[in-house]
């Protein structure tokens, strides 16, 4: 099998060395592609080609393999029109990489609910830290934090078991929300919780936590441009000019063009 098998060996060894720590790919590439890579690479160098192989399973739609030929595929771009990147990340991590990932709207809505719960807990912790009392750590919640970190690490060490790792985070989240509803733990306790979310959910799993509405400035600016256009059509020049001036003070310039008004940030 000459061709792309040889290309992959040549490119990977050029940029990553003669022995790779981790090589990923779909299960359908195990034979002949990856076996050919191993045979030709190790014959050429006399060294092990890869230390660890990680083969991911298929994406299915309602239990059927996703594919262009079947017309049942959906692109990431299409998914992101309805769901945030963090929801999609949670959906993918909810299945072990060696298990099929079954895409359904029900599964995506469940992932959305999970992400909202996780994000809400992090935002509540960050808000409470601002006015939390000084004092010793809450013994019970601190133990939950330690148990979560231990369970998360054991799961990830067990062949990247992300569903089990998420389970540890959601167990922590349930305890955190219950604790915050009944009172406000000490600042030291909440800081420990926040640090763990940042380390595990953020640093390891790649989640980015945002306050509700954060990152939607462009939508708000577009709305203001639309409102100002309506005011201009109604000949309410005073209020339209006021919107322009206030946006200018905030570093946003409005340009009235024949095809409509556009906004840009001052450089």
Secondary structure by P-SEA (a helix, b strand, c coil): cccaaaaaaaaaaacccccccbbbbccccccaaaaaaaaaaaaacccccccbbbbbbbbbcccccccccccccccaaaaaacccaaaaaaaaacccccbbbbbcaaaaaaaaaaaaaaaaaaaaaaaaaaccccccccaaaaaaaaaaaaaaaaaaacccaaaaaaaaaaaaaaaaaaaaaaccccaaaaaaaaaaaaaccccccbbbbbcccccaaaaaaaaaaaaaaaaaaacaaaaaaaaaaaaaaacbbbbbcccbbbbbccc
